[in-house]
Amino acid sequence: MRKVFNHINEARSFIVEKLTSDTLLGRNGFKMYESKYIIDYKPQQAWDAELLAHAIAEGELATNGVNVIAVDLYDLVLKLLDREELWEVLEERERGLEPIAIIETLQASTSVEQVIIPMIKDELEKVESYDLVFITGVGETFPYIRTHWLLDELTIKKPVVLWFPGTYMKNPDGSSTLDILDIRQGTGGGYYRATNLFDL
């Protein structure tokens, strides 16, 4: 049965308990397997969730010997725009009041499979060892980076925890839907192999 909290900060002890579990981490004889988890929270609590992710990574998780690497999707996009010198293009489209064109440019430039995942793996390679990967910046990069595509394509050997502003819904037919910013996605928002941490 899902554990429900009114505010993400109230879930701190619960999150730490789950993320330090040998079963989730694949420690002490537990078989390691690729695993993806979602921590969903109300969109209006995004700033609190961001602070909480960093606080527990540097606090309780580190104290318990769990080394976390945090990857912020928004920071990756900013690095990409710098690298590809795309700021001027976006500014021109902004001046021309072409919001759809801006989104299309960002979508074309931030292919999950060809751009974002290689950038994430580059970040992971900079670290000697880690136990968990936190992915944040999901709300800031919507709609041009789609979360379910990212989770579907990202394959690494350590558990991935996606901090998600919205709701991870289990539908009556057994399917699941990621409703980012609580915008109902319907079947197009589905991702079927990630586990909501609050269901553990």
DRENDO-1510 file (C-alpha; in Angstrom, 1 decimal, always signed):
<recs>
REC; n; res; u; v; w
REC; 1; MET; +0.0; +0.0; +0.0 .
REC; 2; ARG; +1.4; +3.4; -1.0 .
REC; 3; LYS; +2.8; +5.6; +1.8 .
REC; 4; VAL; +1.3; +9.1; +1.5 .
REC; 5; PHE; +2.8; +12.3; +2.7 .
REC; 6; ASN; +1.3; +15.8; +2.5 .
REC; 7; HIS; +4.7; +17.4; +1.9 .
REC; 8; ILE; +7.9; +15.9; +0.5 .
REC; 9; ASN; +9.8; +17.1; +3.6 .
REC; 10; GLU; +7.7; +14.8; +5.8 .
REC; 11; ALA; +8.9; +11.9; +3.7 .
REC; 12; ARG; +12.6; +12.4; +4.6 .
REC; 13; SER; +13.0; +9.5; +7.0 .
REC; 14; PHE; +11.0; +7.1; +4.8 .
REC; 15; ILE; +13.1; +8.0; +1.7 .
REC; 16; VAL; +16.3; +7.6; +3.6 .
REC; 17; GLU; +15.2; +4.2; +5.0 .
REC; 18; LYS; +14.4; +2.9; +1.6 .
REC; 19; LEU; +17.5; +4.3; -0.1 .
REC; 20; THR; +19.8; +2.8; +2.5 .
REC; 21; SER; +18.3; -0.7; +2.2 .
REC; 22; ASP; +20.6; -3.5; +1.1 .
REC; 23; THR; +17.9; -4.9; -1.1 .
REC; 24; LEU; +17.6; -1.7; -3.1 .
REC; 25; LEU; +21.4; -1.2; -3.2 .
REC; 26; GLY; +22.2; -4.8; -4.0 .
REC; 27; ARG; +24.6; -5.1; -1.0 .
REC; 28; ASN; +25.6; -7.8; +1.5 .
REC; 29; GLY; +24.7; -10.8; -0.7 .
REC; 30; PHE; +21.6; -9.4; -2.3 .
REC; 31; LYS; +21.7; -9.8; -6.0 .
REC; 32; MET; +22.3; -6.5; -7.8 .
REC; 33; TYR; +19.9; -5.8; -10.6 .
REC; 34; GLU; +19.1; -2.8; -12.7 .
REC; 35; SER; +16.5; -0.8; -10.9 .
REC; 36; LYS; +14.7; +2.5; -11.5 .
REC; 37; TYR; +12.7; +4.3; -8.9 .
REC; 38; ILE; +10.5; +7.4; -8.8 .
REC; 39; ILE; +10.0; +9.8; -5.9 .
REC; 40; ASP; +7.0; +11.9; -6.9 .
REC; 41; TYR; +5.9; +15.1; -5.2 .
REC; 42; LYS; +3.5; +17.9; -5.7 .
REC; 43; PRO; +4.8; +20.3; -8.3 .
REC; 44; GLN; +4.5; +23.3; -6.0 .
REC; 45; GLN; +7.0; +21.6; -3.7 .
REC; 46; ALA; +9.7; +21.4; -6.4 .
REC; 47; TRP; +12.1; +23.7; -4.6 .
REC; 48; ASP; +11.7; +21.8; -1.4 .
REC; 49; ALA; +12.3; +18.5; -3.2 .
REC; 50; GLU; +15.4; +19.8; -4.8 .
REC; 51; LEU; +16.8; +20.9; -1.5 .
REC; 52; LEU; +15.8; +17.6; +0.1 .
REC; 53; ALA; +17.5; +15.5; -2.6 .
REC; 54; HIS; +20.8; +17.3; -2.0 .
REC; 55; ALA; +20.4; +17.3; +1.8 .
REC; 56; ILE; +19.9; +13.6; +2.1 .
REC; 57; ALA; +22.6; +12.8; -0.5 .
REC; 58; GLU; +25.2; +14.8; +1.5 .
REC; 59; GLY; +23.7; +13.9; +4.9 .
REC; 60; GLU; +22.0; +10.7; +5.9 .
REC; 61; LEU; +23.0; +8.7; +2.8 .
REC; 62; ALA; +26.6; +9.7; +2.9 .
REC; 63; THR; +26.7; +8.9; +6.7 .
REC; 64; ASN; +25.3; +5.4; +5.9 .
REC; 65; GLY; +28.0; +4.9; +3.2 .
REC; 66; VAL; +25.8; +5.4; +0.3 .
REC; 67; ASN; +27.6; +7.5; -2.4 .
REC; 68; VAL; +25.1; +9.5; -4.5 .
REC; 69; ILE; +25.8; +11.2; -7.8 .
REC; 70; ALA; +23.2; +13.8; -8.7 .
REC; 71; VAL; +22.5; +14.7; -12.3 .
REC; 72; ASP; +20.4; +17.8; -13.0 .
REC; 73; LEU; +18.8; +17.6; -16.5 .
REC; 74; TYR; +18.5; +21.4; -16.6 .
REC; 75; ASP; +22.2; +21.9; -15.9 .
REC; 76; LEU; +22.9; +19.4; -18.7 .
REC; 77; VAL; +20.8; +21.4; -21.1 .
REC; 78; LEU; +22.5; +24.6; -20.2 .
REC; 79; LYS; +25.9; +23.0; -20.9 .
REC; 80; LEU; +24.6; +21.7; -24.2 .
REC; 81; LEU; +23.3; +25.2; -25.3 .
REC; 82; ASP; +26.7; +26.6; -24.4 .
REC; 83; ARG; +28.6; +23.9; -26.3 .
REC; 84; GLU; +26.5; +24.0; -29.4 .
REC; 85; GLU; +26.2; +27.9; -29.3 .
REC; 86; LEU; +22.4; +27.7; -29.5 .
REC; 87; TRP; +21.6; +30.7; -27.3 .
REC; 88; GLU; +21.5; +33.2; -30.2 .
REC; 89; VAL; +19.1; +30.9; -32.1 .
REC; 90; LEU; +16.8; +30.7; -29.1 .
REC; 91; GLU; +16.9; +34.4; -28.5 .
REC; 92; GLU; +15.9; +35.2; -32.0 .
REC; 93; ARG; +12.9; +32.9; -31.8 .
REC; 94; GLU; +12.0; +34.4; -28.4 .
REC; 95; ARG; +12.1; +37.9; -29.9 .
REC; 96; GLY; +9.9; +36.6; -32.8 .
REC; 97; LEU; +7.4; +35.3; -30.2 .
REC; 98; GLU; +7.7; +31.8; -31.5 .
REC; 99; PRO; +7.4; +29.7; -28.3 .
REC; 100; ILE; +6.6; +26.5; -30.3 .
REC; 101; ALA; +9.7; +27.1; -32.4 .
REC; 102; ILE; +11.7; +27.4; -29.2 .
REC; 103; ILE; +10.4; +24.1; -27.9 .
REC; 104; GLU; +11.0; +22.4; -31.3 .
REC; 105; THR; +14.6; +23.7; -31.3 .
REC; 106; LEU; +15.2; +22.3; -27.8 .
REC; 107; GLN; +13.6; +19.0; -28.7 .
REC; 108; ALA; +15.8; +18.7; -31.8 .
REC; 109; SER; +18.9; +19.5; -29.8 .
REC; 110; THR; +18.2; +17.3; -26.8 .
REC; 111; SER; +17.6; +13.9; -28.2 .
REC; 112; VAL; +17.3; +11.6; -25.2 .
REC; 113; GLU; +19.1; +8.7; -26.9 .
REC; 114; GLN; +21.8; +10.6; -28.8 .
REC; 115; VAL; +22.5; +13.5; -26.5 .
REC; 116; ILE; +21.1; +13.4; -23.0 .
REC; 117; ILE; +22.0; +9.8; -22.1 .
REC; 118; PRO; +25.5; +10.1; -23.3 .
REC; 119; MET; +25.9; +13.3; -21.3 .
REC; 120; ILE; +24.6; +11.5; -18.2 .
REC; 121; LYS; +27.0; +8.7; -18.7 .
REC; 122; ASP; +29.8; +11.2; -19.1 .
REC; 123; GLU; +28.9; +12.7; -15.7 .
REC; 124; LEU; +28.9; +9.2; -14.2 .
REC; 125; GLU; +32.3; +8.4; -15.6 .
REC; 126; LYS; +33.8; +11.4; -13.8 .
REC; 127; VAL; +33.1; +9.7; -10.5 .
REC; 128; GLU; +35.3; +6.8; -9.3 .
REC; 129; SER; +32.4; +4.9; -7.6 .
REC; 130; TYR; +28.8; +5.5; -6.7 .
REC; 131; ASP; +25.9; +3.6; -5.3 .
REC; 132; LEU; +22.9; +5.6; -6.4 .
REC; 133; VAL; +22.1; +8.1; -9.2 .
REC; 134; PHE; +19.7; +11.0; -8.5 .
REC; 135; ILE; +18.1; +12.6; -11.5 .
REC; 136; THR; +16.6; +16.1; -10.9 .
REC; 137; GLY; +15.6; +19.0; -13.1 .
REC; 138; VAL; +12.7; +17.1; -14.7 .
REC; 139; GLY; +10.1; +19.9; -14.4 .
REC; 140; GLU; +12.5; +22.5; -15.8 .
REC; 141; THR; +13.1; +20.5; -19.0 .
REC; 142; PHE; +9.5; +19.6; -19.8 .
REC; 143; PRO; +8.2; +19.2; -22.5 .
REC; 144; TYR; +11.4; +18.8; -24.6 .
REC; 145; ILE; +12.9; +16.0; -22.5 .
REC; 146; ARG; +10.3; +13.3; -21.8 .
REC; 147; THR; +10.8; +11.4; -18.6 .
REC; 148; HIS; +9.5; +8.0; -19.8 .
REC; 149; TRP; +11.8; +8.1; -22.8 .
REC; 150; LEU; +14.7; +8.8; -20.5 .
REC; 151; LEU; +13.9; +6.0; -18.1 .
REC; 152; ASP; +13.3; +3.6; -20.9 .
REC; 153; GLU; +16.6; +4.3; -22.6 .
REC; 154; LEU; +18.9; +4.8; -19.6 .
REC; 155; THR; +20.7; +1.6; -18.8 .
REC; 156; ILE; +23.3; +1.5; -16.0 .
REC; 157; LYS; +24.2; -1.0; -13.4 .
REC; 158; LYS; +23.3; +1.1; -10.3 .
REC; 159; PRO; +19.9; +2.1; -9.1 .
REC; 160; VAL; +18.4; +5.3; -10.5 .
REC; 161; VAL; +16.1; +7.6; -8.5 .
REC; 162; LEU; +14.1; +10.1; -10.5 .
REC; 163; TRP; +12.8; +13.1; -8.5 .
REC; 164; PHE; +9.5; +13.8; -10.2 .
REC; 165; PRO; +7.2; +16.9; -9.9 .
REC; 166; GLY; +3.8; +15.3; -10.5 .
REC; 167; THR; +2.2; +12.0; -10.0 .
REC; 168; TYR; +3.2; +8.5; -10.9 .
REC; 169; MET; -0.3; +6.9; -11.4 .
REC; 170; LYS; -1.2; +3.2; -11.5 .
REC; 171; ASN; -4.2; +2.9; -13.8 .
REC; 172; PRO; -7.1; +0.5; -13.3 .
REC; 173; ASP; -5.9; -1.7; -16.3 .
REC; 174; GLY; -2.6; -2.3; -14.6 .
REC; 175; SER; -0.6; +0.2; -16.7 .
REC; 176; SER; +1.1; +3.2; -15.2 .
REC; 177; THR; +1.4; +6.9; -16.2 .
REC; 178; LEU; +3.8; +9.6; -15.3 .
REC; 179; ASP; +1.7; +12.8; -15.0 .
REC; 180; ILE; +4.4; +15.5; -15.0 .
REC; 181; LEU; +3.3; +18.8; -13.3 .
REC; 182; ASP; +0.1; +16.9; -12.7 .
REC; 183; ILE; -0.9; +17.3; -16.4 .
REC; 184; ARG; -2.8; +14.2; -17.3 .
REC; 185; GLN; -0.6; +12.4; -19.9 .
REC; 186; GLY; -3.0; +9.5; -20.7 .
REC; 187; THR; -1.3; +6.4; -22.3 .
REC; 188; GLY; +1.4; +8.7; -23.7 .
REC; 189; GLY; +2.8; +9.2; -20.3 .
REC; 190; GLY; +3.3; +5.6; -19.4 .
REC; 191; TYR; +6.4; +3.9; -18.2 .
REC; 192; TYR; +5.9; +0.4; -16.9 .
REC; 193; ARG; +9.1; -0.8; -15.2 .
REC; 194; ALA; +9.9; +2.0; -12.8 .
REC; 195; THR; +8.8; +1.6; -9.1 .
REC; 196; ASN; +7.4; +4.4; -7.0 .
REC; 197; LEU; +9.5; +4.5; -3.9 .
REC; 198; PHE; +6.4; +5.2; -1.9 .
REC; 199; ASP; +5.1; +1.8; -2.9 .
REC; 200; LEU; +8.0; -0.1; -1.3 .
</recs>
